[in-house]
Amino acid sequence: MDVILFLLFAAIAVACGVNLVVQKHPIASALSLVGVMGSLAVLYLLLGAEFIAAAQVIVYAGAIMVLFLFVIMLLNAGGEPKTPGKSRMAGLLGIPLMAVLLGLLSYLVQRALPKPAGVTFGAFTGGKPYDVGKAIFTEYMLPFEITSVLILIAILGAIVLARKEID
């Protein structure tokens, strides 16, 4: 049953991720990102990391997505304008070239990396609040703080861009 659920939610995550990139309207892309985050939370649950799954839903699918939607609405971003003729050529060349690139990359990664050990569902024990807190505030303190500063700069940039449009 675990394998079936894993494959189902992995497929949902991949489909939502592709939809995130393909969508022309930013709100639809943001909602696809919520689908990816929700699927990842279920995958974390299947691996036995309940705290990380809850943090995924609360922090990413909740707070960060509200922030993204706030910035999108603040910028008043509409859909992308249609460019005649270019999308047909990109589809004809882009899809086969992307398939070749993904095949080549997967072949190279499979040959370069050693054979990994199998995953046992529910055997992960590092997802408890103590372990996550210790990792964030010791080993990953600098990336954690840099990410928060980058998010703050992005919010300030969105406000500056929105004020220029109003004036």
C-alpha positions as CSV (number, residue, x, y, z in Angstrom):
1,M,0.0,0.0,0.0
2,D,2.9,2.4,0.8
3,V,4.4,2.0,-2.7
4,I,1.0,2.7,-4.3
5,L,0.5,5.8,-2.2
6,F,4.1,6.9,-2.9
7,L,3.7,6.5,-6.7
8,L,0.3,8.3,-6.6
9,F,1.5,11.3,-4.7
10,A,4.8,11.4,-6.6
11,A,2.8,11.5,-9.8
12,I,0.6,14.3,-8.4
13,A,3.7,16.3,-7.4
14,V,5.3,15.9,-10.8
15,A,2.1,16.8,-12.6
16,C,1.6,19.9,-10.5
17,G,5.3,20.8,-11.0
18,V,4.9,20.6,-14.8
19,N,1.6,22.6,-14.5
20,L,3.5,25.2,-12.4
21,V,5.9,25.8,-15.2
22,V,3.4,25.6,-18.1
23,Q,0.8,27.9,-16.7
24,K,0.6,31.4,-18.2
25,H,-1.2,33.0,-15.3
26,P,0.8,33.5,-12.0
27,I,-2.1,32.7,-9.7
28,A,-2.7,29.3,-11.4
29,S,1.1,28.7,-11.1
30,A,1.0,29.5,-7.4
31,L,-2.0,27.1,-6.9
32,S,0.0,24.4,-8.7
33,L,2.8,25.0,-6.2
34,V,0.4,24.4,-3.4
35,G,-0.4,21.0,-5.0
36,V,3.3,20.2,-5.1
37,M,3.8,21.2,-1.4
38,G,0.8,19.1,-0.4
39,S,2.0,16.1,-2.2
40,L,5.4,16.5,-0.6
41,A,3.8,16.6,2.8
42,V,2.1,13.3,2.1
43,L,5.4,11.8,0.9
44,Y,7.1,13.0,4.2
45,L,4.3,11.3,6.1
46,L,4.9,8.0,4.2
47,L,8.5,8.2,5.2
48,G,7.6,8.7,8.9
49,A,8.6,12.3,9.2
50,E,5.4,13.6,10.7
51,F,6.8,16.9,12.1
52,I,8.4,17.8,8.7
53,A,5.1,17.0,7.0
54,A,3.3,19.3,9.4
55,A,5.9,22.0,8.9
56,Q,5.6,21.6,5.1
57,V,1.9,22.2,5.2
58,I,2.0,25.1,7.8
59,V,5.1,26.9,6.6
60,Y,5.3,26.3,2.9
61,A,1.7,25.5,1.7
62,G,0.4,28.0,4.1
63,A,2.6,31.0,5.0
64,I,4.9,31.1,2.0
65,M,2.1,30.6,-0.5
66,V,0.1,33.4,1.1
67,L,3.3,35.5,0.8
68,F,3.6,34.6,-2.9
69,L,0.0,35.4,-3.6
70,F,0.3,38.7,-1.8
71,V,3.3,39.7,-3.9
72,I,1.6,38.5,-7.1
73,M,-1.5,40.6,-6.3
74,L,0.6,43.5,-5.2
75,L,2.4,43.6,-8.5
76,N,-0.9,43.2,-10.3
77,A,0.6,40.5,-12.6
78,G,-1.6,39.4,-15.4
79,G,-1.2,36.5,-17.8
80,E,1.6,36.4,-20.3
81,P,0.9,38.0,-23.7
82,K,0.6,35.6,-26.6
83,T,3.5,35.6,-29.1
84,P,2.3,34.3,-32.5
85,G,4.4,31.6,-34.2
86,K,7.1,31.2,-31.5
87,S,5.2,28.8,-29.3
88,R,4.7,26.2,-32.1
89,M,8.4,26.1,-32.9
90,A,9.3,25.8,-29.2
91,G,6.9,22.9,-28.8
92,L,8.2,21.1,-31.9
93,L,11.8,21.4,-30.8
94,G,11.6,21.9,-27.1
95,I,9.8,18.7,-26.1
96,P,12.0,16.2,-28.0
97,L,15.1,18.1,-26.9
98,M,13.9,18.1,-23.3
99,A,13.3,14.3,-23.4
100,V,16.8,13.8,-24.8
101,L,18.3,16.0,-22.1
102,L,16.5,14.2,-19.3
103,G,17.4,10.8,-20.7
104,L,21.1,11.8,-21.0
105,L,21.1,13.3,-17.5
106,S,19.4,10.3,-15.9
107,Y,21.9,8.0,-17.7
108,L,24.9,10.0,-16.4
109,V,23.6,10.3,-12.9
110,Q,22.9,6.5,-12.8
111,R,26.4,5.7,-14.0
112,A,28.2,8.3,-11.8
113,L,26.4,7.7,-8.4
114,P,26.8,4.5,-6.4
115,K,23.8,2.2,-6.0
116,P,21.7,3.6,-3.1
117,A,20.3,1.5,-0.3
118,G,16.6,0.8,-0.5
119,V,14.1,3.0,1.3
120,T,12.1,1.5,4.2
121,F,8.9,3.4,4.7
122,G,8.5,4.7,8.2
123,A,12.1,4.0,9.2
124,F,13.3,7.6,9.2
125,T,13.9,8.9,12.7
126,G,15.4,12.3,12.1
127,G,12.2,14.2,11.6
128,K,11.3,14.9,15.2
129,P,11.1,18.6,16.4
130,Y,14.3,18.3,18.4
131,D,16.3,17.0,15.4
132,V,14.9,19.6,13.1
133,G,15.5,22.5,15.5
134,K,19.0,21.3,16.3
135,A,19.9,21.1,12.6
136,I,18.4,24.5,11.7
137,F,20.0,26.4,14.6
138,T,23.5,24.7,14.3
139,E,24.4,23.3,11.0
140,Y,22.0,25.2,8.8
141,M,21.9,28.5,10.6
142,L,23.6,30.6,7.9
143,P,21.4,29.3,5.0
144,F,18.3,29.7,7.1
145,E,19.1,33.3,7.8
146,I,20.2,34.1,4.2
147,T,16.8,32.7,3.0
148,S,14.9,34.9,5.4
149,V,16.8,38.0,4.3
150,L,16.2,37.1,0.6
151,I,12.5,36.7,1.2
152,L,12.5,40.1,3.0
153,I,14.4,41.7,0.0
154,A,11.9,40.2,-2.4
155,I,8.9,41.6,-0.5
156,L,10.6,45.1,-0.4
157,G,11.3,44.8,-4.1
158,A,7.6,44.0,-4.8
159,I,6.5,47.0,-2.8
160,V,8.9,49.3,-4.6
161,L,7.7,48.0,-8.0
162,A,4.1,48.4,-7.0
163,R,4.6,52.0,-5.8
164,K,6.2,52.9,-9.1
165,E,3.2,51.7,-11.0
166,I,0.8,53.8,-8.8
167,D,2.9,57.0,-9.2
